[in-house]
Amino acid sequence: MSEILENKTGSVAYTDDNIRHLSDMEHIRVRPGMYIGKLGDGTYAEDGIYVLLKEVLDNSIDEFKMNSGKQINISVTNNLQVSVRDFGRGIPQGKLVEAVSVLNTGGKYDSKAFKKSVGLNGVGIKAVNALSSCFEVKSYREGKVRHAIFSKGILQSDITAPSDEKTGTYIYFEPDETLFTGYSFREEYIETMLRNYSYLNTSLTLNFNGTKIISKNGLQDLLEDNLTSEGLYPIIHLKGEDIEIAFTHTTQYGEEYYSFVNGQHTTQGGTHQSAYKEHLARAIRDFYGKNHDFSDIRNGLVGAIAINVEEPLFESQTKIKLGSANIGPKGPTVNKFVGDFVKTEVDNFLHRNPKIADVLLKKIQESEKERKAIAGITRIARERAKKVSLHNKKLRDCRIHLNDSKGDAKESSSIFITEGDSASGSITKSRDVNTQAVFSLRGKPLNSYGLTKKVVYENEEFNLLQAALNIEDGIDGLRYNKVIVATDADVDGMHIRLLLITFFLQFFPDLIKKGHVYILQTPLFRVRNKKQTRYCYSEEERVEAIGELGPNPEITRFKGLGEISPHEFKHFIGKDMRLEQVKWRKTDIVNDLLEFYMGKNTMERQEFIIENLVVEEDIIV
């Protein structure tokens, strides 16, 4: 009967044979995105292999929080294999196999044992097991070790033997390369993750590949390690039961926040971060007794907050945004809990430290003066920006924003910033219209170095770009997870690239610090014969391709993005898209670099250009 239906109507048969039951491990492998977000190969900090490591570490951190084990050893070998050894209580051996392979099995449902744990759903370590080609777990307890080995979630061996090693748990895993194709761990991402753990767990020692990571001052250390411009006053660091905050002001524009829940870095914020932003500004305004605008109070603010919540509710399995309304089943709301602490402690601190209060007031007044000076320009600029349709030649938006009222779509969305009609046209015709938007620049952007934020509203291109990204009031409203600068691979393209990065560094530094800005890498050459085509991103790749394809292949030098046909361009902005993330660390001397390269035309820069001038001969094709 089903065959008749399929033949006559074209519908697909739906019978008992279509109903399948997947085991826990099978379900994770079939739907990995439900458990760890995207897969990836380790190129980006949000890639799945780092989520696997985090899930293992969360369990060890929870042991430390329960006052069991003050040291965790983390080893990454060949950027492929990972081992984590803690010295906690060890997983109860009788349920060891179930604890790492059966969903909804764990010791964290009992709040007495893990009152303020990061992982509560019994999922994390099982996902690591299911998505690893090799997974080992050892539990050391009471003079014995139980050692279980799995492959892709399937038990391979299970042995219990005597042991004189210290109590604790050992986990070893190799991500499954059939899922994480060509993966490689990057130590810089792991070290950042571990440092964040250390800030929230003072006195915990994390040993990573021979490097000892430890924090004595918590969030104060975090801000000191991450400030890229000097604070106007010493970092204010306040601690209470289940809450810790730190903040200062700098000369940079915008505001910057780091937030944590039960030691988990909530990169997308949540209820606790929103409460912190509101009540910190309110407490400062109330202290001075003047109706200062919140934007003036928060301009230049760099702050951090960490709270502990009983049975936290996150908005996804990757736990990067807190959704909890309350501190616990019987506790106050997160908003009230944070607000009460901030109001009392910040007010007390400013009363006890009048010199810092004076510096802070001066900063607020300077921000207020600048805002009022451009108030008229700002109003007109906003009106102009509103008139720019989401589907015109300036901004061609992606559909995902139109279909997602919650705003969650920005995780998977990106925007290409390109110059010229031909280049933007090629990208527009090649892009994924669901998740990729295109913003077209008109000519080279203005060099904004040394200018005030007035230029953001006076300059048509900057004003419309700011509106397209929705970052006028900070990056909380950022519409695209990846802001991709897509320019030609020539001198003019490089100049546009630098001008855009200068603009972001000057006025929206948090956009770069939070890892949202990327450079699109496009091929310089196409090498092909009748059977094969190679796209080459460097001279070395061109030479290698010629060697592979044999004598006399056709070689094309792409002089601009507009010369690449939409048919070819789709290969460069699809799943294999090459992106280089723009990074900014404290050790980067950004101000000096901007002054030298983007500042006034000095003799030093002229001499540098002359000494480093390289004349390249054109390649005849």
Buried (B, 14 or more C-beta within 10 A) or exposed (E): EEEEEEEEEEEEEEEEEEEEEEBBBBBBBEEBEEBBBBBBBBBBBBBBBBBBBBBBBBBBBBBBBBEBBBBBBBBBEEBBBBBBBBBBBBBEBEBBBBBBBBBEBBBBBEBEEBBBBBBBBBBBBBBBBBBBBBBBBBBBBEEEBBBBBBBBBBBEEEEEEEBEEEBBBBBBBBBBEEBBEEBEBBEEBBBBBBBBBBBBBBEBBBBBEEEEBBBEBBBBBBBBEBBBBEBBBEBBBBBBEBBBBBBBBBEBBBBBBBBBBBBBBBBBBBBBBBBBBBBBBBBBBBBBEEEBBBBBBBBBBBBBBBBBBBBBBBBBBBBBBBEBEBBBEEBEBBBBBBBBBBBEBBBEBBEEBEEBBEBBBEBBBBBBEBBEEBEEBBEEBBEBBEEBEEEEBBBBBBBBBEEBEEEEBBBBBBBBBBBBEBBBBBBBBBBBBBBBBBBBBEEBBBBBBEBBBEBBBBBBBBBBBBBBBBBBEBBBEBBBBBBBBBBBBEEEBEBBBBBBBBBBBBBBBBBBBBBBBBBBBBBBBBBBBEEEBBBBBEEEBBEBBBEEBEEEBEBBBBEBBBBBEEEBBBBBBEEEBBBEBBEBEEEEEBBEEBBEEBBEEEEEBEEEEEEEEEEEEEEEE
